[in-house]
């Protein structure tokens, strides 16, 4: 099955999120391994871990926002008819789009502020703003994916491949 451009774009964002999971795990493993067996601490590993975790969170939001695989408690949705379930999904996705768009708008200010403040890490003096920028790009990706999800929910609901949810009975 050949995927269209939009599906390949969605998949690439999910792969970027998965890559950052691996980077965070590698950073943690390396730091613990070096400290345990060689009594060596990697300079700024804690700061890098914090920044990478922030990046992971924003890219994770992007990955889970489109698929609808995040944790939900949908007591009303589960008891609604399919028609009303679709309307609830559209409303909830529009609210999510608004919230994440505002978050993205405010985060770009934080990136610019951090760059202009010349904030660096303690040990190596690495500028902090590129980590914030990569986080912001993940947030922009979340907005794009939520917008795509909203469009598909309204105009092409057959293109949405949500996880199968067992409804209340």
Secondary structure, DSSP 4 states (H G I P E B T S, - for coil): -PPPHHHHHHHHHHHHHHHHHHHHHHHHHHHHHHHHHH----TTHHHHHHHHHHHHHHHHHHHHHHHT-S----HHHHTS-HHHHHHHHHHHHHHHHHHHHHHHHHHHHHHHHHHHHT-B-TTT--BSHHHHHHHHHHHHHHHHHHHHHHHHHHH-GGG--PPP-PPP-
